[in-house]
Amino acid sequence: MRRLSVFLILSIFILSFSSVYNIKIGETSFGTSVLIKVDPQTYRSISTIDYGVVYTVDATTVYDGLWFKSYVAAFTVDGSFTGVLKAENNGNEINFVYETRYGSKTSYKLSGGKFVILDNNFILAHIERLLEYPIPYFKLVVPQLIFNPSKTEFATGQASLKKNGEIFEIKFQDESIKIKYENGKIISLEYPGFVKVELKE
């Protein structure tokens, strides 16, 4: 009985610090993103996207202020584990490792620790943290692009954040994300290609 009570308390605690978002193209829903604030420095995002197969990214990021200390993203396709991406930031260098389900590993080192992390596939925790610690110009890293050989060169670069009323806009490499942010919470986002992400009521 005591175990059940503890489980229920933990479940209520986690739910009270989580937000669920609907991912759409036009009016067609094709996924969800759940944002969980585990503690003041730790965020978890779970994105589930239906591309014909169901693709899931379960990512946890630990921060020190704006800069991330560690990042782990596990990937599944139709429920089967396909790989995990890990990053460790010591402040001077960031070490990235991608490991497949078969155990093969690919690594990448990035000099300098002052990068804002903003990964692909609707990892909303990264955007929320940036809005909590806003800066107008910054160096950005997109970890999933690092391990895509045709896109590695686009994985890092200069980015900007601007605010107009309740709307923030992140610009990176000629693309932008517009974010409606109210009372410390992301309400909606607009991505290129008519993709919208909206907080579920």
NORPEHU-V151148 format. One record per residue. PHI is phi in degrees with one decimal (none if undefined). PSI is psi as a letter, one per 40 degrees, with the letter a starting at -180 (999 if undefined). OMEGA is omega in radians with two decimals (none if undefined). Layout:
BEGIN
phi=PHI psi=PSI omega=OMEGA
phi=PHI psi=PSI omega=OMEGA
END
This chain:
BEGIN
phi=none psi=d omega=-3.14
phi=-63.3 psi=d omega=3.13
phi=-61.3 psi=d omega=3.13
phi=-63.3 psi=d omega=3.14
phi=-62.7 psi=d omega=3.12
phi=-62.9 psi=d omega=3.13
phi=-61.2 psi=d omega=-3.14
phi=-65.0 psi=d omega=3.12
phi=-63.2 psi=d omega=3.12
phi=-63.2 psi=d omega=3.14
phi=-63.6 psi=d omega=3.13
phi=-64.6 psi=d omega=3.13
phi=-61.5 psi=d omega=-3.13
phi=-64.8 psi=d omega=-3.13
phi=-62.4 psi=d omega=-3.11
phi=-69.1 psi=e omega=3.14
phi=-113.0 psi=f omega=3.13
phi=-123.3 psi=i omega=3.09
phi=-133.1 psi=i omega=-3.13
phi=-113.4 psi=h omega=-3.10
phi=-121.6 psi=i omega=3.08
phi=-97.8 psi=h omega=3.14
phi=-103.5 psi=h omega=-3.04
phi=-136.3 psi=i omega=2.84
phi=-113.1 psi=h omega=-2.99
phi=63.7 psi=b omega=3.11
phi=-104.7 psi=e omega=-3.10
phi=-95.7 psi=h omega=3.12
phi=-80.4 psi=h omega=3.08
phi=-134.7 psi=e omega=3.07
phi=171.3 psi=i omega=3.10
phi=-137.5 psi=i omega=3.01
phi=-133.8 psi=h omega=3.13
phi=-107.3 psi=h omega=-3.14
phi=-113.2 psi=h omega=-3.09
phi=-124.3 psi=h omega=3.03
phi=-94.2 psi=h omega=-3.07
phi=-71.5 psi=d omega=3.03
phi=-155.4 psi=i omega=-3.05
phi=-57.8 psi=d omega=-3.11
phi=-112.8 psi=e omega=-3.03
phi=-125.4 psi=h omega=-3.13
phi=-125.4 psi=i omega=3.07
phi=-126.2 psi=h omega=3.07
phi=-126.3 psi=h omega=3.08
phi=-125.6 psi=h omega=3.13
phi=-106.6 psi=h omega=3.09
phi=-123.5 psi=h omega=-3.01
phi=-128.9 psi=h omega=3.14
phi=-99.7 psi=h omega=3.09
phi=-102.1 psi=f omega=-2.93
phi=103.1 psi=d omega=2.85
phi=-116.1 psi=i omega=-3.10
phi=-91.7 psi=h omega=-3.06
phi=-108.2 psi=h omega=-3.11
phi=-124.7 psi=h omega=3.04
phi=-121.6 psi=h omega=3.11
phi=-112.5 psi=h omega=-2.97
phi=-121.8 psi=h omega=3.06
phi=-123.3 psi=h omega=-3.11
phi=-125.1 psi=h omega=3.08
phi=-109.7 psi=h omega=-3.02
phi=-114.9 psi=i omega=2.87
phi=-130.6 psi=g omega=-2.98
phi=68.2 psi=b omega=3.12
phi=-77.2 psi=d omega=-3.01
phi=-83.0 psi=h omega=-3.13
phi=-85.2 psi=i omega=3.10
phi=-97.9 psi=d omega=3.12
phi=-150.2 psi=i omega=-3.10
phi=-148.7 psi=h omega=3.07
phi=-133.7 psi=h omega=3.11
phi=-128.5 psi=h omega=3.11
phi=-102.9 psi=h omega=-3.05
phi=-116.9 psi=h omega=3.03
phi=-132.3 psi=i omega=3.05
phi=-126.3 psi=h omega=-3.08
phi=51.0 psi=f omega=3.07
phi=85.6 psi=e omega=-3.14
phi=-99.2 psi=h omega=3.13
phi=-62.8 psi=h omega=3.13
phi=-116.0 psi=d omega=3.14
phi=172.1 psi=i omega=3.14
phi=-140.7 psi=h omega=3.10
phi=-110.2 psi=h omega=3.14
phi=-127.1 psi=i omega=3.10
phi=-138.6 psi=h omega=3.07
phi=-126.1 psi=h omega=-3.09
phi=-118.2 psi=h omega=3.14
phi=-96.3 psi=e omega=-3.14
phi=96.8 psi=d omega=3.12
phi=-114.9 psi=d omega=-3.08
phi=-153.5 psi=i omega=3.08
phi=-113.4 psi=h omega=3.11
phi=-105.1 psi=h omega=3.11
phi=-109.1 psi=h omega=3.06
phi=-137.1 psi=h omega=3.00
phi=-113.7 psi=h omega=-3.14
phi=-119.6 psi=h omega=3.12
phi=-80.6 psi=i omega=3.12
phi=-65.8 psi=e omega=3.13
phi=-90.5 psi=e omega=3.07
phi=94.8 psi=e omega=3.10
phi=-75.4 psi=i omega=-3.05
phi=-125.0 psi=i omega=3.02
phi=-127.0 psi=h omega=-3.10
phi=-121.7 psi=i omega=-3.12
phi=-153.1 psi=h omega=3.12
phi=-115.1 psi=h omega=-3.14
phi=-124.4 psi=h omega=-3.12
phi=-73.5 psi=h omega=-3.13
phi=89.2 psi=h omega=-3.10
phi=-102.9 psi=e omega=-3.05
phi=-88.9 psi=g omega=3.08
phi=-117.0 psi=h omega=2.96
phi=-82.9 psi=h omega=3.13
phi=-90.4 psi=h omega=3.11
phi=-149.8 psi=g omega=-3.01
phi=-84.5 psi=i omega=-3.14
phi=-73.8 psi=i omega=3.05
phi=64.9 psi=f omega=2.91
phi=61.6 psi=f omega=3.02
phi=-81.5 psi=g omega=-2.96
phi=-68.4 psi=d omega=3.11
phi=-57.4 psi=d omega=-3.11
phi=-67.5 psi=d omega=3.11
phi=-71.5 psi=d omega=-3.14
phi=-60.6 psi=d omega=-3.13
phi=-65.0 psi=d omega=3.11
phi=-61.5 psi=d omega=3.14
phi=-72.4 psi=d omega=3.07
phi=-75.9 psi=d omega=3.13
phi=-126.8 psi=g omega=-2.99
phi=-69.5 psi=h omega=2.98
phi=-136.9 psi=i omega=-3.02
phi=-71.9 psi=d omega=-3.11
phi=-136.6 psi=i omega=-3.07
phi=-162.6 psi=i omega=3.02
phi=-89.4 psi=h omega=-3.04
phi=-117.4 psi=i omega=3.00
phi=-129.4 psi=h omega=3.11
phi=-115.0 psi=g omega=-2.98
phi=-55.7 psi=d omega=-3.09
phi=-63.8 psi=d omega=3.12
phi=-72.1 psi=d omega=-3.12
phi=-57.1 psi=d omega=-3.03
phi=-97.1 psi=e omega=2.99
phi=-106.8 psi=h omega=-3.00
phi=-52.7 psi=d omega=-3.12
phi=-79.2 psi=e omega=-3.07
phi=-127.7 psi=e omega=-3.10
phi=-54.8 psi=d omega=-3.11
phi=-65.1 psi=e omega=3.14
phi=-97.9 psi=e omega=-3.04
phi=-77.5 psi=e omega=3.13
phi=-135.0 psi=i omega=3.10
phi=163.8 psi=a omega=3.12
phi=-82.5 psi=i omega=3.13
phi=-136.6 psi=i omega=3.14
phi=-137.6 psi=i omega=3.09
phi=-130.3 psi=h omega=3.11
phi=-124.7 psi=i omega=-3.12
phi=-126.1 psi=h omega=3.06
phi=-134.2 psi=g omega=-3.05
phi=68.7 psi=b omega=3.12
phi=-92.9 psi=e omega=-3.09
phi=-105.0 psi=h omega=3.00
phi=-102.1 psi=i omega=3.08
phi=-135.3 psi=h omega=3.05
phi=-99.0 psi=h omega=3.09
phi=-117.6 psi=h omega=-3.13
phi=-153.0 psi=h omega=3.08
phi=52.1 psi=f omega=3.05
phi=66.6 psi=e omega=3.04
phi=-124.6 psi=i omega=-3.11
phi=-141.2 psi=i omega=3.00
phi=-122.6 psi=h omega=3.10
phi=-104.2 psi=h omega=-3.02
phi=-126.2 psi=h omega=2.98
phi=-92.8 psi=h omega=-2.98
phi=-132.8 psi=h omega=-3.10
phi=-132.2 psi=h omega=3.05
phi=50.8 psi=f omega=3.08
phi=74.6 psi=e omega=-3.12
phi=-139.4 psi=h omega=3.03
phi=-71.5 psi=h omega=3.12
phi=-98.8 psi=d omega=3.13
phi=-159.0 psi=i omega=3.09
phi=-138.2 psi=i omega=3.03
phi=-121.3 psi=h omega=3.12
phi=-104.7 psi=i omega=3.02
phi=-59.2 psi=i omega=3.11
phi=80.6 psi=f omega=3.08
phi=63.4 psi=f omega=3.10
phi=-89.6 psi=h omega=3.12
phi=-124.2 psi=i omega=3.05
phi=-125.6 psi=h omega=-3.03
phi=-129.9 psi=h omega=3.08
phi=-64.4 psi=h omega=3.08
phi=-77.2 psi=h omega=-3.14
phi=-74.0 psi=999 omega=none
END
